[in-house]
Amino acid sequence: MAVSTLSTTDVEGVLRGVIDPELGANIIDLGMVNDVSIGDDGEVTVVVALTIAGCPLRAQIRDDVRSKVMGLSGVASVKVRFGEMDQAQRTQVMQRARKNASDNAPATAVPLTTRVVAVASGKGGVGKSSVTVNLASALAWRGFTVGVIDADIWGFSIPRMLGITGRLQAGSEGLIRPHEVVVGEGRVKVVSMGFLVDDEDTAIMWRGLMLAKALEEFLVKVAWGHLDYLLLDMPPGTGDVQMALGRILPQAEILVVTTPALAAQKVAVRVADMARRSYLKVLGVVENMSWFACEHGGVYRLFGEGGGQDLATGLDVPLLGQIPLEPAVSAANDAGTPLSVASADSAAGRAFRAIAERLADDLLPPPEMAGCSARLLQAAEHALGPAKVAGSRR
């Protein structure tokens, strides 16, 4: 084309082929191109806003922009100028990147009808793993099939809490078979790094990208089969595993665990913020270690009072339950029989069951599969496997 017919639309079109490898989307859709100008002499100037001035990908983006634009007929030269985004622009770009990742999530082996709940916390030591195993057991007791992923790769604890040992094995289809235990009328299926090491005292010394890859392997290469629920025991904080969850399982909902302490509540807010910026719904809040009742009837609020309700109110989500501090909870976890089924008459056991009932009956009931299209979906998943069906619908 002649220089006179070259337009900014033409330039922007080829710039969609310039991918920011860190954010995983093209620089046009991310809003990183601030300006495109075309001179009469065929010189094209592209102004690119970087998230930070010293971005290590600066040279790669510059070279890619030049290469793409020089491929247009009528372009004599290309200048690339860089600017730096302000905080509002950075936030907007990250939201676009997360939305793009969510829209292009990889197919997994988790059935499309499965309700996915990520049990998360802002900091360690608030009882997140205990909440996970007790809710999973309480749901299974009601007759549901519940998957549990020990996504806390470094700090795995789910195998001991559920009393499961032995290494994971591969099935005839080449997928990993999760360990299964019968609980009441249902069953729990579990995968954990604890099943892949010879000794539970072995330290997992992996960097962030390897942790995220481990989560993806648990979702893609495990023969989950039918699942009513999938619970993920997340590592504390807002790191690589949490970001990977938003990319791989955009249907996940976040259950935030906190204690009544103000410090735990303030840190937990960050988990909810990250969830929403990753387009994941915050399902509700569980307050753990709410009080201690001694054998003489006295009630002591050892970690303060009201943190869970304040967090739920601030996030505009329900406070799903308050779990009292009972030595029996820890003892049952150590014995491999969670209190929600080992001692349902205890105050903590009743609280866990009440939260599970609220999930199953109100907030996240398994979908009714009575409709014609639903039955066809079930049949397709049975014949092809959920990963292939998921891929066909994207």
GULUM-561113 format. One record per residue (C-alpha): x, y, z. Coordinates in steps of 0.2 Angstrom, whole numbers, padded with zeros to 4 digits. Layout:
<rs>
+-------+-------+-------+
!  east ! north !    up !
+-------+-------+-------+
!     X !     Y !     Z !
...
+-------+-------+-------+
</rs>
This chain:
<rs>
+-------+-------+-------+
!  east ! north !    up !
+-------+-------+-------+
!  0000 !  0000 !  0000 !
!  0006 !  0018 ! -0003 !
!  0011 !  0029 !  0012 !
! -0004 !  0040 !  0010 !
! -0016 !  0025 !  0013 !
! -0007 !  0018 !  0028 !
! -0018 !  0021 !  0043 !
! -0016 !  0020 !  0062 !
! -0029 !  0006 !  0061 !
! -0016 ! -0004 !  0050 !
! -0002 ! -0001 !  0063 !
! -0013 ! -0006 !  0078 !
! -0019 ! -0021 !  0068 !
! -0001 ! -0028 !  0067 !
!  0003 ! -0023 !  0085 !
! -0010 ! -0036 !  0091 !
!  0004 ! -0048 !  0086 !
!  0015 ! -0040 !  0100 !
!  0013 ! -0051 !  0115 !
!  0018 ! -0045 !  0133 !
!  0025 ! -0062 !  0138 !
!  0023 ! -0058 !  0156 !
!  0005 ! -0053 !  0155 !
!  0000 ! -0065 !  0142 !
! -0009 ! -0054 !  0130 !
! -0006 ! -0042 !  0116 !
! -0001 ! -0024 !  0119 !
! -0016 ! -0017 !  0111 !
! -0029 ! -0026 !  0121 !
! -0019 ! -0022 !  0137 !
! -0020 ! -0004 !  0133 !
! -0001 ! -0002 !  0133 !
! -0001 !  0008 !  0116 !
! -0003 !  0026 !  0120 !
! -0001 !  0034 !  0103 !
!  0002 !  0029 !  0085 !
!  0008 !  0043 !  0072 !
!  0013 !  0041 !  0054 !
!  0024 !  0054 !  0045 !
!  0023 !  0059 !  0027 !
!  0040 !  0051 !  0025 !
!  0034 !  0034 !  0030 !
!  0041 !  0035 !  0048 !
!  0029 !  0027 !  0061 !
!  0031 !  0032 !  0079 !
!  0023 !  0021 !  0092 !
!  0022 !  0026 !  0111 !
!  0021 !  0011 !  0123 !
!  0017 !  0013 !  0141 !
!  0026 !  0000 !  0152 !
!  0020 ! -0005 !  0169 !
!  0037 !  0001 !  0176 !
!  0051 !  0011 !  0168 !
!  0064 ! -0002 !  0170 !
!  0054 ! -0017 !  0163 !
!  0066 ! -0031 !  0159 !
!  0055 ! -0035 !  0143 !
!  0058 ! -0017 !  0137 !
!  0070 ! -0022 !  0123 !
!  0060 ! -0037 !  0117 !
!  0044 ! -0027 !  0116 !
!  0053 ! -0013 !  0106 !
!  0061 ! -0026 !  0094 !
!  0044 ! -0035 !  0092 !
!  0035 ! -0018 !  0088 !
!  0048 ! -0013 !  0075 !
!  0047 ! -0030 !  0067 !
!  0029 ! -0031 !  0066 !
!  0026 ! -0013 !  0060 !
!  0041 ! -0014 !  0047 !
!  0031 ! -0028 !  0039 !
!  0018 ! -0016 !  0033 !
!  0019 ! -0009 !  0015 !
!  0024 !  0010 !  0015 !
!  0033 !  0010 !  0031 !
!  0051 !  0017 !  0030 !
!  0056 !  0017 !  0048 !
!  0049 !  0014 !  0065 !
!  0052 !  0023 !  0081 !
!  0047 !  0016 !  0098 !
!  0045 !  0028 !  0113 !
!  0042 !  0022 !  0130 !
!  0033 !  0029 !  0145 !
!  0028 !  0023 !  0162 !
!  0010 !  0020 !  0168 !
!  0003 !  0028 !  0183 !
! -0005 !  0018 !  0197 !
! -0022 !  0019 !  0189 !
! -0016 !  0013 !  0172 !
! -0006 ! -0001 !  0180 !
! -0022 ! -0007 !  0189 !
! -0032 ! -0006 !  0173 !
! -0019 ! -0016 !  0163 !
! -0018 ! -0030 !  0177 !
! -0037 ! -0031 !  0177 !
! -0037 ! -0033 !  0158 !
! -0023 ! -0046 !  0159 !
! -0032 ! -0056 !  0172 !
! -0048 ! -0055 !  0162 !
! -0039 ! -0061 !  0147 !
! -0032 ! -0076 !  0156 !
! -0048 ! -0080 !  0163 !
! -0057 ! -0080 !  0146 !
! -0043 ! -0092 !  0139 !
! -0042 ! -0104 !  0154 !
! -0035 ! -0121 !  0149 !
! -0046 ! -0137 !  0149 !
! -0045 ! -0147 !  0165 !
! -0051 ! -0164 !  0171 !
! -0063 ! -0156 !  0183 !
! -0081 ! -0159 !  0177 !
! -0090 ! -0143 !  0171 !
! -0104 ! -0146 !  0184 !
! -0092 ! -0147 !  0199 !
! -0093 ! -0133 !  0212 !
! -0076 ! -0126 !  0215 !
! -0071 ! -0118 !  0232 !
! -0054 ! -0112 !  0236 !
! -0051 ! -0110 !  0255 !
! -0039 ! -0096 !  0256 !
! -0031 ! -0085 !  0270 !
! -0021 ! -0070 !  0271 !
! -0008 ! -0077 !  0283 !
! -0003 ! -0094 !  0289 !
! -0009 ! -0102 !  0306 !
! -0028 ! -0097 !  0305 !
! -0034 ! -0115 !  0302 !
! -0037 ! -0115 !  0283 !
! -0032 ! -0133 !  0281 !
! -0043 ! -0138 !  0296 !
! -0058 ! -0129 !  0288 !
! -0054 ! -0138 !  0271 !
! -0054 ! -0156 !  0278 !
! -0069 ! -0153 !  0289 !
! -0080 ! -0145 !  0276 !
! -0075 ! -0159 !  0263 !
! -0079 ! -0173 !  0276 !
! -0095 ! -0165 !  0281 !
! -0101 ! -0163 !  0263 !
! -0096 ! -0181 !  0259 !
! -0105 ! -0187 !  0274 !
! -0121 ! -0180 !  0266 !
! -0118 ! -0191 !  0251 !
! -0108 ! -0180 !  0240 !
! -0092 ! -0184 !  0230 !
! -0079 ! -0171 !  0235 !
! -0062 ! -0168 !  0228 !
! -0048 ! -0160 !  0239 !
! -0032 ! -0153 !  0231 !
! -0018 ! -0149 !  0243 !
! -0013 ! -0133 !  0234 !
! -0001 ! -0128 !  0248 !
!  0013 ! -0136 !  0239 !
!  0026 ! -0131 !  0251 !
!  0016 ! -0134 !  0267 !
!  0006 ! -0149 !  0263 !
! -0004 ! -0156 !  0277 !
! -0020 ! -0164 !  0270 !
! -0014 ! -0182 !  0269 !
! -0011 ! -0182 !  0288 !
! -0027 ! -0173 !  0292 !
! -0037 ! -0186 !  0282 !
! -0027 ! -0201 !  0288 !
! -0022 ! -0206 !  0270 !
! -0005 ! -0213 !  0265 !
!  0003 ! -0220 !  0250 !
!  0010 ! -0214 !  0234 !
! -0001 ! -0208 !  0219 !
! -0002 ! -0220 !  0205 !
! -0006 ! -0218 !  0186 !
! -0021 ! -0227 !  0178 !
! -0022 ! -0235 !  0162 !
! -0027 ! -0219 !  0153 !
! -0011 ! -0211 !  0159 !
! -0019 ! -0199 !  0172 !
! -0015 ! -0199 !  0190 !
! -0028 ! -0208 !  0201 !
! -0032 ! -0198 !  0217 !
! -0033 ! -0207 !  0233 !
! -0051 ! -0210 !  0239 !
! -0059 ! -0213 !  0256 !
! -0077 ! -0217 !  0260 !
! -0085 ! -0204 !  0272 !
! -0103 ! -0207 !  0277 !
! -0114 ! -0209 !  0261 !
! -0101 ! -0201 !  0250 !
! -0082 ! -0201 !  0246 !
! -0067 ! -0189 !  0246 !
! -0054 ! -0189 !  0233 !
! -0037 ! -0182 !  0237 !
! -0021 ! -0176 !  0228 !
! -0006 ! -0169 !  0237 !
!  0012 ! -0167 !  0236 !
!  0012 ! -0177 !  0251 !
!  0008 ! -0192 !  0241 !
!  0023 ! -0189 !  0229 !
!  0037 ! -0188 !  0242 !
!  0045 ! -0203 !  0251 !
!  0045 ! -0194 !  0268 !
!  0033 ! -0181 !  0274 !
!  0047 ! -0172 !  0282 !
!  0055 ! -0168 !  0265 !
!  0056 ! -0150 !  0260 !
!  0048 ! -0145 !  0244 !
!  0061 ! -0131 !  0237 !
!  0052 ! -0125 !  0222 !
!  0051 ! -0107 !  0215 !
!  0034 ! -0099 !  0211 !
!  0032 ! -0105 !  0193 !
!  0034 ! -0123 !  0198 !
!  0021 ! -0121 !  0212 !
!  0009 ! -0114 !  0199 !
!  0013 ! -0129 !  0187 !
!  0010 ! -0141 !  0201 !
! -0007 ! -0134 !  0203 !
! -0011 ! -0135 !  0185 !
! -0005 ! -0154 !  0185 !
! -0017 ! -0158 !  0199 !
! -0031 ! -0150 !  0189 !
! -0027 ! -0157 !  0171 !
! -0018 ! -0173 !  0174 !
! -0028 ! -0181 !  0188 !
! -0043 ! -0193 !  0184 !
! -0055 ! -0185 !  0195 !
! -0071 ! -0193 !  0188 !
! -0087 ! -0187 !  0195 !
! -0086 ! -0173 !  0208 !
! -0100 ! -0163 !  0216 !
! -0087 ! -0152 !  0224 !
! -0069 ! -0148 !  0223 !
! -0060 ! -0139 !  0238 !
! -0043 ! -0132 !  0236 !
! -0033 ! -0129 !  0252 !
! -0023 ! -0114 !  0246 !
! -0006 ! -0108 !  0252 !
! -0007 ! -0092 !  0263 !
! -0005 ! -0075 !  0254 !
! -0007 ! -0069 !  0236 !
!  0006 ! -0077 !  0226 !
!  0009 ! -0088 !  0211 !
! -0003 ! -0102 !  0215 !
! -0017 ! -0089 !  0219 !
! -0014 ! -0081 !  0202 !
! -0013 ! -0098 !  0193 !
! -0030 ! -0102 !  0200 !
! -0039 ! -0087 !  0193 !
! -0031 ! -0092 !  0176 !
! -0035 ! -0111 !  0176 !
! -0051 ! -0112 !  0186 !
! -0061 ! -0095 !  0183 !
! -0076 ! -0104 !  0190 !
! -0068 ! -0105 !  0207 !
! -0076 ! -0096 !  0222 !
! -0066 ! -0090 !  0237 !
! -0069 ! -0095 !  0255 !
! -0059 ! -0083 !  0266 !
! -0053 ! -0090 !  0283 !
! -0049 ! -0078 !  0297 !
! -0048 ! -0077 !  0315 !
! -0056 ! -0063 !  0326 !
! -0039 ! -0054 !  0327 !
! -0038 ! -0037 !  0319 !
! -0021 ! -0042 !  0311 !
! -0028 ! -0058 !  0303 !
! -0043 ! -0048 !  0297 !
! -0033 ! -0034 !  0289 !
! -0022 ! -0047 !  0280 !
! -0037 ! -0057 !  0274 !
! -0044 ! -0042 !  0265 !
! -0029 ! -0043 !  0253 !
! -0035 ! -0061 !  0248 !
! -0052 ! -0055 !  0244 !
! -0045 ! -0040 !  0234 !
! -0034 ! -0052 !  0224 !
! -0049 ! -0063 !  0221 !
! -0060 ! -0050 !  0214 !
! -0046 ! -0042 !  0203 !
! -0044 ! -0060 !  0196 !
! -0063 ! -0061 !  0192 !
! -0066 ! -0074 !  0206 !
! -0081 ! -0072 !  0217 !
! -0079 ! -0071 !  0236 !
! -0091 ! -0084 !  0243 !
! -0090 ! -0079 !  0261 !
! -0080 ! -0078 !  0277 !
! -0077 ! -0092 !  0290 !
! -0070 ! -0086 !  0307 !
! -0060 ! -0099 !  0315 !
! -0054 ! -0099 !  0334 !
! -0069 ! -0088 !  0338 !
! -0069 ! -0092 !  0357 !
! -0063 ! -0105 !  0370 !
! -0076 ! -0113 !  0382 !
! -0068 ! -0121 !  0397 !
! -0076 ! -0136 !  0406 !
! -0083 ! -0125 !  0419 !
! -0094 ! -0116 !  0407 !
! -0083 ! -0100 !  0405 !
! -0081 ! -0093 !  0387 !
! -0065 ! -0084 !  0383 !
! -0062 ! -0074 !  0367 !
! -0043 ! -0077 !  0367 !
! -0040 ! -0068 !  0350 !
! -0052 ! -0054 !  0351 !
! -0070 ! -0052 !  0345 !
! -0079 ! -0047 !  0329 !
! -0065 ! -0049 !  0316 !
! -0074 ! -0061 !  0305 !
! -0090 ! -0051 !  0305 !
! -0081 ! -0035 !  0301 !
! -0072 ! -0043 !  0287 !
! -0088 ! -0050 !  0280 !
! -0097 ! -0034 !  0281 !
! -0083 ! -0024 !  0273 !
! -0082 ! -0037 !  0258 !
! -0102 ! -0037 !  0257 !
! -0102 ! -0056 !  0259 !
! -0110 ! -0067 !  0272 !
! -0101 ! -0073 !  0288 !
! -0104 ! -0092 !  0285 !
! -0099 ! -0098 !  0302 !
! -0089 ! -0096 !  0318 !
! -0078 ! -0111 !  0323 !
! -0074 ! -0112 !  0342 !
! -0056 ! -0116 !  0348 !
! -0057 ! -0134 !  0354 !
! -0042 ! -0146 !  0357 !
! -0053 ! -0159 !  0349 !
! -0051 ! -0151 !  0332 !
! -0032 ! -0153 !  0332 !
! -0033 ! -0170 !  0340 !
! -0045 ! -0176 !  0327 !
! -0035 ! -0169 !  0313 !
! -0019 ! -0178 !  0319 !
! -0029 ! -0194 !  0320 !
! -0034 ! -0192 !  0302 !
! -0053 ! -0191 !  0306 !
! -0059 ! -0173 !  0305 !
! -0070 ! -0168 !  0319 !
! -0085 ! -0164 !  0308 !
! -0088 ! -0183 !  0306 !
! -0078 ! -0189 !  0321 !
! -0088 ! -0179 !  0334 !
! -0103 ! -0170 !  0326 !
! -0110 ! -0166 !  0343 !
! -0096 ! -0155 !  0348 !
! -0098 ! -0136 !  0346 !
! -0084 ! -0136 !  0332 !
! -0091 ! -0151 !  0324 !
! -0109 ! -0143 !  0323 !
! -0101 ! -0127 !  0316 !
! -0092 ! -0136 !  0302 !
! -0108 ! -0146 !  0298 !
! -0118 ! -0130 !  0298 !
! -0107 ! -0122 !  0285 !
! -0107 ! -0137 !  0274 !
! -0126 ! -0137 !  0275 !
! -0127 ! -0119 !  0270 !
! -0115 ! -0122 !  0255 !
! -0125 ! -0137 !  0249 !
! -0142 ! -0131 !  0252 !
! -0141 ! -0112 !  0249 !
! -0125 ! -0104 !  0242 !
! -0118 ! -0118 !  0231 !
! -0130 ! -0132 !  0228 !
! -0124 ! -0145 !  0215 !
! -0133 ! -0141 !  0199 !
! -0149 ! -0150 !  0194 !
! -0145 ! -0162 !  0179 !
! -0163 ! -0166 !  0175 !
! -0164 ! -0155 !  0159 !
! -0161 ! -0163 !  0142 !
! -0145 ! -0153 !  0138 !
! -0138 ! -0157 !  0155 !
! -0140 ! -0175 !  0152 !
! -0131 ! -0173 !  0135 !
! -0117 ! -0165 !  0144 !
! -0116 ! -0178 !  0157 !
! -0115 ! -0191 !  0143 !
! -0102 ! -0182 !  0134 !
! -0091 ! -0180 !  0149 !
! -0093 ! -0199 !  0152 !
! -0088 ! -0203 !  0134 !
! -0075 ! -0191 !  0131 !
! -0068 ! -0186 !  0148 !
! -0072 ! -0168 !  0156 !
! -0055 ! -0161 !  0149 !
! -0060 ! -0164 !  0131 !
! -0078 ! -0158 !  0134 !
! -0071 ! -0142 !  0142 !
! -0060 ! -0139 !  0128 !
! -0074 ! -0141 !  0115 !
! -0084 ! -0128 !  0123 !
! -0070 ! -0114 !  0123 !
+-------+-------+-------+
</rs>
